[in-house]
Each structure stands twice: as C-alpha cells, then as structure tokens.
Amino acid sequence: MVPTLLVPLNSAPWIGAHQVKRKSFPFRVVAASGFVLSIGLLAGCSGPAESGGNDADAGRANASPGAAGSGGASPSASEDFTFRLPIAEYSYTEAQNADISAAEDVLTERCMKRLGLPYTARKAPAVSRASDRRYGLSSAEDAARYGYHLPPKASFNPNKGLSTTTLIALYGRSAGIDGKADPALDIPARGCRGEAAESLDADHRYAAGAEIASGIARRSYQESVEDSRVREAVRRWSDCMTERGYTYSDPLAALGDERFLDKGISKREVETARADMECKTRVGLLRTWFSAETAIQKKMIAAEPAELAKLKEVHTSKAAAAREVTGRD
C-alpha cells in the first residue's frame, strides 16, 4: 500500500491545498489545507479550534513541497531548508506575520466592543519552529529523542472558557457553534474574527502572484526529486540504510512508515530514525537536495520577476497597514 503523509504547508502564505504524485519515489504527499499559512490563518484562528498536541499525522509536519521560507546559504543537517529556499523571499516574514496577527486582534476587540461584549484576545505562547522535514527527517537530536515524531508542544486554546455568545460573535452564526446568541446582536457574517481579517486584507490581495509563488515552491520540489544528483544521493542513502538492516527506497518512505504512525515512540522507531540521519550525513543527502532545489527555484523566480516583486510589495503594504492599526509605526 502507498503511504500517505498529511503535511502542513506551514510557511507559505498561499491559499489552497494540492496533491503531489511523484514518479520516482513510492509515496504521495497530500497537503492539509487547515495548516496553510493563509491570510485567514494569519488572524490567529479562523474558527473555534484548539491548537497543540502531538497528533501522529501532524508529527510528520514540514515535509511539504508547497512551503517556502527565508532564503539563504546551504544549511547543516539540523537547520532549516524550507525557510532558506529562494522563494522564501516572497513569503511573509515572521515580523510581518506578528504585525498582522496583532492588528487582527485589535480589530477583533473593537468589533466585540461595538457589540457590547467584553473580550481581550489571548496571545499564543511563543514556540520554537519544528525541525524542517521538507526532505524527510533533518535533526539528529530529534531522531534520538522522538524518532519520526515531532517534539511535543504545549496545548493552547484561545477560546477556553468563553461563553456561547462570545464564540458566536467571534466566528459568526454559521460557524456551527452549539447554542444561540441574542438575535438582536448585529454579528458580522464571519464573526468579528472574520471581519478583522477581511478588513485588513481588503486592499492587500494579489492572488495571481500568490499562485505563482506557490507553484514555484511546489514545482521546484517535484523537479528536485528528478534531479540526477538527488537521485544518486537517495540511492546511496537507501544502500546505507540497507547496510544497517532497514529497507527504504527514499527518506520519506521511512518518515511515512505505518509502524511509526501511532502516538507512541518505539525503540525501533528511534533506532530507524537515528540510522536515517546517520546515512543522510554520510552521503550528504540533505545538502545535495537543498542545493539542487535552490538552483531550480532561482531559474523559476528569474522567469517571473515582476509578478513576484508585486507580491512582495503587497506583503509589505499589508504589514504596514497592520502597524497603523496597532500604532506600532
């Protein structure tokens, strides 16, 4: 059976999900749209949901062909890959995300005050970025401690303890929240959260550019899989794993091994993950793959200079508008 990995596109500010089927590697990747860092998700939450936990599928996070980061030099085996690729320059920066999130909190609070409902947005605790898994497992430390699972993270529920009326006001009457709110309340169609996101987004959209950037992030990964240097490095990695008693055709086959998909971390999983990282280091797989995809992305970006420059300008202007809302300028 072909393993399926649910993977979040957790750094790309582009809306939509896609499915990628690769010829050379025996797996398929299905993007989980709920994790896409889209304009809606930048609001902090697009619906009444709790974040946190260490779900078995979510534990394979970041093996995403559609994600992008912040460009840069060739990283070591424990550093970011996704967030250093060239296309990352056309994604929102962490500072811009913070500005936008803060502005949407302010606008949400204003909307709730207009409705006569007391509300103060709760700030999610700062968390460190999970180890990058665009090319499979990439952290020897994580491999030794967690196998293929992501490190556990603290649970955060921004809606804990809120009344039904408050929740409906935040997310709208059609959000599927149990209970009812006062019919006399003039609640926005998508709630105060939705109104805040739409207000900030209204003059800062560029779908065509976003689609181009998302396409580059996706297609560059697909092309890198077929690169001769990558294929040779993957073959050598597979041979190395075989020498250690593990039979996998490629790193994502190991990452998606069904024996490691439950919530428990077995001794065999840790041993396999450690061998995985040792073999990646031995054959230079991560560096080779990153280098190949970087070169591919640079060519793709060079073909769309005007559209991508405009996308970057839109991101900058939206962040500036957000700072006006919060008074940070």
C-alpha positions in Angstrom: 0.0 0.0 0.0 1.3 3.5 -0.8 1.7 5.5 2.4 0.0 8.9 2.7 1.6 11.8 4.6 -0.6 14.6 5.8 1.6 17.6 5.7 1.0 21.3 6.5 2.3 24.0 4.2 3.2 25.8 7.3 5.2 28.7 6.0 3.7 29.7 2.7 1.1 32.5 2.8 -0.8 31.0 -0.1 -4.4 29.7 0.0 -5.3 26.2 -1.2 -4.2 22.6 -1.0 -2.7 20.3 -3.6 -1.8 16.7 -4.0 1.5 15.8 -5.5 2.2 12.4 -7.0 5.9 11.6 -7.8 7.1 9.2 -10.4 10.4 8.2 -8.8 9.6 7.9 -5.1 6.9 5.4 -4.0 4.8 7.8 -1.9 2.3 10.6 -2.3 2.0 13.8 -0.3 -1.4 15.3 0.5 -1.4 18.9 1.8 -3.5 19.5 4.8 -5.2 22.8 4.0 -6.0 23.6 7.6 -2.3 24.2 8.2 -1.7 26.5 5.3 -0.5 29.9 6.5 -3.1 31.7 4.5 -4.5 35.1 5.2 -7.3 33.6 7.3 -4.9 31.6 9.4 -2.7 34.7 10.0 -5.6 36.0 12.1 -4.6 33.6 14.8 -7.5 31.2 14.2 -10.2 31.0 11.5 -12.6 29.1 13.7 -13.2 27.9 17.3 -10.4 25.4 17.5 -7.7 24.3 20.0 -4.1 24.1 18.9 -1.4 21.9 20.3 -0.8 18.2 20.9 1.3 15.8 19.0 -1.0 14.1 16.6 0.6 11.1 14.8 0.0 12.5 11.3 0.8 16.1 12.3 4.0 14.7 13.6 5.2 14.4 10.1 4.9 18.1 9.6 7.0 20.1 7.2 7.6 17.5 4.5 5.8 20.0 2.3 6.5 20.7 -1.3 4.4 23.8 -1.2 6.1 25.6 1.6 8.6 28.4 1.5 10.9 30.2 3.9 13.5 32.9 4.0 16.3 32.1 1.6 20.0 31.7 2.3 23.1 29.6 2.2 23.4 25.8 2.4 22.4 24.7 5.9 23.7 22.0 8.1 21.8 18.8 8.8 19.8 20.3 11.7 18.9 23.7 10.2 16.0 24.9 8.1 15.7 24.0 4.5 12.2 25.2 3.6 12.7 28.5 5.2 16.0 29.2 3.4 15.0 28.5 -0.1 15.0 31.4 -2.6 11.2 31.5 -2.9 11.0 32.3 0.8 11.8 36.0 0.0 8.2 36.2 -1.4 6.6 34.9 1.7 5.5 36.9 4.8 8.3 37.3 7.3 7.9 36.3 10.9 7.8 40.0 11.8 5.1 40.7 9.2 3.0 37.8 10.5 3.3 39.1 14.0 2.2 42.6 12.9 -0.8 41.2 11.0 -1.8 38.9 13.9 -1.6 41.8 16.4 -3.7 44.1 14.1 -6.3 41.5 13.7 -6.5 41.1 17.4 -7.1 44.8 17.8 -9.7 44.9 15.1 -11.5 41.9 16.7 -11.5 43.6 20.1 -13.0 46.7 18.5 -15.7 44.7 16.8 -16.6 42.9 20.0 -16.7 46.2 21.9 -19.1 47.5 19.2 -21.4 44.6 20.0 -21.2 45.3 23.7 -19.3 42.2 24.5 -16.2 42.2 26.7 -13.3 40.4 25.0 -9.5 40.5 25.1 -7.6 38.5 22.5 -5.4 35.8 24.1 -1.8 35.6 22.9 -0.5 32.2 21.9 2.8 31.3 23.7 5.9 31.6 21.7 7.0 28.3 20.3 10.2 27.3 18.5 9.9 26.2 14.9 9.7 22.5 14.4 12.6 20.8 12.6 12.4 21.0 8.9 11.1 17.9 7.1 10.9 19.0 3.5 13.5 16.3 2.6 12.5 14.0 5.4 13.9 13.9 8.9 16.6 16.5 9.3 17.5 16.7 13.0 19.8 14.1 14.6 18.7 15.4 18.1 15.0 14.9 17.3 15.7 11.5 15.8 17.4 10.3 19.0 14.6 11.7 21.3 11.4 11.4 19.3 12.1 9.1 16.3 10.0 10.5 13.5 7.5 12.2 15.8 7.7 16.0 16.3 8.7 17.2 19.7 5.6 17.7 21.9 4.2 21.2 22.2 2.1 22.9 24.8 -1.7 23.0 24.1 -3.2 26.4 23.6 -6.9 27.0 23.3 -7.7 30.7 22.8 -11.4 30.1 23.3 -11.3 28.2 26.6 -13.9 29.4 29.0 -15.6 31.7 26.5 -19.4 31.9 26.5 -21.5 30.7 23.6 -22.5 34.2 22.8 -18.9 35.3 22.7 -17.9 32.4 20.5 -20.7 33.1 18.0 -19.8 36.8 18.0 -16.2 35.9 17.2 -16.8 33.4 14.4 -20.3 34.1 13.1 -23.7 32.5 13.4 -22.9 30.0 10.6 -19.7 28.7 12.3 -21.5 25.6 13.6 -21.2 26.6 17.3 -23.6 24.8 19.6 -26.2 27.2 21.1 -27.6 30.6 20.2 -26.7 34.2 20.6 -29.1 37.2 21.1 -30.8 37.7 17.7 -30.6 41.4 18.2 -26.8 41.4 18.1 -25.6 42.6 14.7 -22.9 39.9 14.4 -20.8 40.1 11.1 -21.4 37.1 8.8 -18.0 35.6 9.6 -17.9 37.0 13.1 -15.6 39.6 14.5 -12.5 37.5 13.7 -13.6 37.2 10.1 -14.4 40.9 9.8 -11.0 41.7 11.2 -9.2 39.6 8.7 -11.3 40.9 5.8 -10.8 44.5 6.8 -7.0 44.2 6.8 -7.0 42.1 3.7 -9.4 44.2 1.6 -6.7 46.3 -0.2 -3.9 43.8 0.1 -4.6 40.9 -2.2 -2.7 39.6 -5.1 -4.0 36.1 -5.9 -2.1 35.8 -9.2 1.3 36.5 -7.6 0.5 34.2 -4.7 -0.4 31.4 -7.1 2.9 31.9 -8.9 4.9 31.7 -5.7 3.0 28.7 -4.5 3.5 27.0 -7.9 7.3 27.6 -7.8 7.5 26.2 -4.2 5.6 23.1 -5.4 7.2 22.5 -8.8 10.7 23.1 -7.6 10.3 20.2 -5.2 8.9 18.0 -7.9 11.8 18.8 -10.2 14.3 18.3 -7.5 13.1 14.8 -7.0 14.1 14.0 -10.6 17.5 15.8 -10.3 20.3 13.3 -11.1 22.3 14.4 -8.1 19.4 14.0 -5.8 18.5 10.6 -7.2 22.1 9.4 -6.8 22.2 10.7 -3.2 18.9 9.0 -2.4 20.2 5.7 -3.9 23.3 5.9 -1.7 21.2 6.7 1.3 19.0 3.7 0.6 22.1 1.5 0.3 23.4 2.9 3.6 20.1 2.1 5.3 20.2 -1.4 3.9 23.6 -2.0 5.4 22.1 -1.2 8.8 19.2 -3.6 8.3 16.5 -1.1 7.1 14.8 -1.3 3.7 13.5 2.0 2.4 13.7 3.4 -1.1 13.8 7.0 0.0 13.7 9.2 3.2 10.0 9.9 3.0 9.2 6.3 2.9 10.9 6.0 6.3 9.1 9.1 7.5 5.8 7.6 6.5 6.4 4.0 7.8 3.0 2.9 9.1 4.7 1.2 12.1 5.6 4.7 13.3 2.3 6.4 12.8 0.8 5.9 16.2 1.3 8.2 19.2 3.8 6.0 20.9 7.5 6.2 20.1 9.0 2.7 19.9 12.6 1.7 20.3 12.7 0.5 16.7 11.4 3.9 15.5 14.2 5.7 17.3 16.8 3.3 16.0 15.5 3.7 12.5 15.4 7.5 12.7 19.0 7.6 14.1 20.2 5.4 11.2 18.2 7.6 8.8 20.1 10.7 10.0 23.5 8.9 10.1 23.0 7.9 6.5 21.9 11.3 5.4 25.0 12.8 6.9 27.2 10.1 5.5 26.1 10.6 1.9 25.4 14.4 2.1 21.8 13.9 1.1 20.3 17.0 2.7 22.9 19.4 1.4 22.7 17.9 -2.1 18.9 18.1 -2.2 18.8 21.6 -0.9 21.4 22.8 -3.3 19.6 21.2 -6.3 16.3 22.7 -5.4 17.8 26.1 -4.7 19.2 26.2 -8.2 15.8 25.1 -9.7 14.0 27.8 -7.8 16.4 30.6 -8.9 15.6 29.8 -12.5 11.9 29.8 -11.9 12.0 33.0 -10.0 14.0 34.7 -12.7 11.2 34.0 -15.1 8.6 35.8 -13.0 10.4 38.9 -11.7 7.6 41.5 -12.0 4.8 39.3 -10.5 6.9 38.2 -7.6 8.1 41.8 -6.9 4.5 42.9 -6.8 3.6 40.1 -4.4 6.4 41.2 -2.1 5.1 44.8 -2.2 1.6 43.6 -1.3 3.0 41.8 1.8 4.9 44.9 2.8 1.9 47.2 2.4 -0.3 44.8 4.4 2.2 44.7 7.2 2.4 48.5 7.2 -1.4 48.8 7.4 -1.3 46.4 10.3 1.2 48.5 12.1 -1.1 51.6 11.6 -3.9 49.7 13.3 -1.7 48.8 16.3 0.1 52.1 16.4 3.5 50.4 16.1 4.7 52.8 13.4 
